[in-house]
Amino acid sequence: MKKYDYLIVGAGLFGSVFAHEAVKCGKTCLVIDKRDHIGGNIYTEEIEGIQVHKYGAHIFHTSNKTVWDYVNQFAEFNHFVNSPIAVYKDELYNLPFNMNTFHQLWGVRTPAEAEAKIREQISRMHITNPRNLEEQALALVGQDVYEKLIEGYTRKQWGRECRELPAFIIKRLPLRYTYDNNYFKDPYQGIPKGGYTEIIRKLLEGTQVILKTDFFANKEELCAQAEKVVFTGMLDEFYDYCYGPLDYRSLRFETEVLDMANYQGNAVVNYTDYEVPYTRIIEHKHFEFGTQPKTVITREYSAEWTKGAEPYYPVNDPANNELYAKYERRALEEKNVIFGGRLGMYRYMDMDRVIEEALSLAETELVYCNENE
């Protein structure tokens, strides 16, 4: 007899939502994770009374009221609105690209003036069929926005020259002709009071959780304990890279406690100058309007992924998507293994989409299981 209905590999958001729904249906779950904590990349830890986003800034935002209502069962959210700042050399700009940005760039005050300026710059480019990211960006926003706010940041983020990157990466760059620094247009957004880890802890109530456990080092023994496996790790790693490794981008973080109440005055400041090695600095206390006597900042660096490093973003270019399709075809043949999450599905997803996917799987899988009992 199997001891559990489901072995869930990964104690991140996808695995935790599925586990919660399975337990509600009377199923038994074992959740394992190779890290020493639950929460995956949305893990927050308290330092100096501040909830620190250990793996980069995570601002919850969604237009899906069902998902918003779901996540609000497990936490009370504050009214944080993401309004990042961009630093280029000694200049400061508001993001996303809006009338504040255009005024800072050119001194224009009306939408008509801003649109005329951008149209004039685009027309000088004479780009009708963009061949790469650089040409795509210039054709969308013109030279000033591209050179000051896109080029250096993108080169750091991807580790490649913009003209070496495919145009599809930035199919569109939203230009807002209003004085609005709200980065997201979603009607629901905020940060959970007390951090994300508490949400995961509540989702995993009633579930057996074992941390610091390497699935691949104990694969046969672990799989033997459950009827089915929900795998949220890297799909190519699951199959021992048999078709070759998929590409990812990784991140590196430097976190520092500072003996001051306020370092940069904003939760997120992007550094768009290529000569600055990090892409952004996060000051965590501002996510929750903190008044602590000290502050905690994190410098974020983009990095090339190599085997053994932590994968953060799939590189969904045509070559990788073609390779992923081979793995996906093999995965679909599995009878007792289900793949989910951004790594298992090789797809970048915001948190709300991860929850949508996990709930969709739970609805399909658990109804099917109950019908066959």
ABEGO torsion letter per residue (X at the ends): XBABABBBBEABAAAAAAAAAAAAAGBBBBBBBABABBGEAABBBBBGGBBBBAAEBBBBBBABAAAAAAAAAABBBBABBBBBBBBBEABBBBOBBBAAAAAAAAGBABAAAAAAAAAAAAAAAGBABBABAAAAAAAAAEAAAAAAAAAAAAAAAAGBBAAABBAAABABBBBBABBBABABABABBEBBBGEAAAAAAAAABGBBBBBGBBAAAAAAAAAAABABBBBABBAAAAAGGAAEBBBBBBBBBBBBBBBBABAAGBABBBBABAABABABBBBAAAAAGBABABBBBBBBBBBBBBBGBBBABBBBBAAAAAAAAAAAAAAAABAABBBBEAAAAGBBBBAAAAAAAAAAAAAAAAAAAAAAX
